[in-house]
Amino acid sequence: MESATRTNGSRRSVVFDMGGVLLQWNPRFLYRKLFPGDEQAMEDFLATVCTREWNERQDAGRPFAAAIGELVARHADKAHLIEAFRARFDEMIPGAIDGTVEILLELARAGVPLYALTNFSAETFPAQRDRFPFMSAFDGIVVSGEEGVIKPDPRIFRILLERYALAPSHAVFIDDNAANAAAATALGMHGLHFRSPRQLRDELAALALL
């Protein structure tokens, strides 16, 4: 790949989110195994114990040890379930979203500069780089847990743009969270709300990127 330090101000770049766009991430992939046959108990646990907001604090840089300790102190009877969130994290990602990976690799073959901007814990992301070879297609990856700030905060988009010398008007950003796509658009990027590989392919074709 081209050096990530080059200036891309005059070239259109494509920036991908990871979970929900390139990776099949969902804690239910793991917790259905831990709550066999009891969907409601699983949903209650994810709504009241290992919540989305709790996990976002790890995405923003909080160590898992502190996060787990905090919950176990309040829910000692659920310690094994809480600890599984970190110990068995990889089971929440059973695989890639193949259709989107195909698009990524097609863009790479066409010489389009490619980046990733992901809300992810700094502790759990390195294992995914090892698991999924397609990540070598990126010229640069910004991980929220390493930066201490998460999408849709404008600061993390600015980190990406400044670190890789990207002009917002020449950057397309793809995210399955509509608020994150809107935040990118507000900064002058072309935000795309991902819903399916087919929809993404059509939108990128409309932009003459495919």
Residue pairs with C-beta under 8 A, 6 or more apart in sequence:
1 108
1 114
1 136
1 137
1 138
1 139
2 113
2 139
3 139
4 139
4 140
4 163
4 164
5 164
5 165
6 165
7 165
8 113
8 164
8 165
8 166
8 167
8 170
9 165
9 166
9 167
9 170
10 167
10 170
11 113
11 170
12 112
12 170
12 171
12 172
12 207
12 209
13 112
13 113
13 114
13 115
13 164
13 166
13 170
13 171
13 172
14 107
14 112
14 113
14 114
14 115
14 171
14 172
14 174
14 204
14 209
15 114
15 115
15 116
15 117
15 160
15 166
15 171
15 172
15 173
15 174
15 184
15 189
16 22
16 100
16 104
16 114
16 115
16 116
16 117
16 138
16 174
17 116
17 117
17 118
17 119
17 151
17 173
17 174
17 175
17 176
17 177
17 180
17 194
18 25
18 116
18 118
18 120
18 128
19 25
19 93
19 118
19 119
19 120
19 176
20 175
20 176
20 177
20 194
21 97
21 100
21 174
21 175
21 176
21 194
22 96
22 97
22 100
22 101
22 104
22 116
22 132
22 134
23 93
23 95
23 96
23 97
23 128
23 132
24 93
24 94
24 95
24 96
24 97
25 92
25 93
26 92
27 46
27 50
27 55
27 85
27 92
28 42
28 46
29 91
29 92
29 93
29 94
30 84
30 85
30 88
30 89
30 91
30 92
31 42
31 45
31 46
31 81
31 84
32 39
32 42
33 91
34 42
34 81
34 84
35 41
35 42
35 45
45 78
45 81
46 52
49 71
49 75
49 78
49 81
49 82
50 71
50 81
50 82
50 85
54 67
54 71
55 85
56 119
56 150
57 67
58 64
58 67
58 121
58 123
58 124
58 145
59 119
59 120
59 121
59 144
59 145
59 150
60 144
60 145
60 148
60 149
60 150
61 122
61 144
61 145
61 146
61 147
61 148
61 149
63 123
64 85
64 86
64 121
64 123
64 124
68 82
68 83
68 85
68 86
71 78
71 82
72 78
72 79
72 82
72 83
75 82
86 123
86 124
89 124
89 127
90 127
90 128
90 131
93 128
93 131
96 132
96 134
97 197
98 197
99 196
99 197
99 198
99 201
100 194
100 197
100 200
101 134
102 197
103 197
103 200
103 201
103 204
103 210
104 114
104 134
104 137
105 134
105 137
106 210
107 114
107 204
107 209
107 210
108 114
108 137
110 209
110 210
112 209
113 139
113 166
114 137
114 138
114 139
115 138
115 139
115 140
115 141
115 142
115 160
115 164
115 166
116 135
116 138
116 140
116 141
116 142
117 141
117 142
117 151
117 156
117 157
117 160
117 173
118 125
118 141
118 142
118 143
118 144
119 144
119 150
119 151
120 128
120 143
120 144
120 145
121 145
122 143
122 145
122 146
123 145
125 143
125 145
125 146
128 135
129 135
129 141
135 141
139 164
140 160
140 163
140 164
142 156
142 159
142 160
142 163
144 150
144 151
144 156
147 156
147 159
149 155
149 156
149 159
150 156
151 157
151 175
151 177
151 180
151 183
152 177
152 179
152 180
152 182
152 183
153 183
154 183
154 186
154 187
157 173
157 183
157 184
157 187
157 189
158 187
160 166
161 167
161 168
161 171
161 187
168 187
168 188
168 189
169 188
169 189
171 184
171 189
171 190
172 189
172 190
172 192
172 204
172 207
172 209
173 180
173 181
173 184
173 189
173 190
173 191
173 192
174 181
174 192
174 194
174 200
175 181
175 184
175 191
175 192
175 193
175 194
176 193
176 194
176 195
177 193
178 193
180 191
181 191
181 192
181 193
181 194
182 191
183 191
184 190
184 191
185 191
190 207
192 200
192 203
192 204
194 200
201 210
204 210
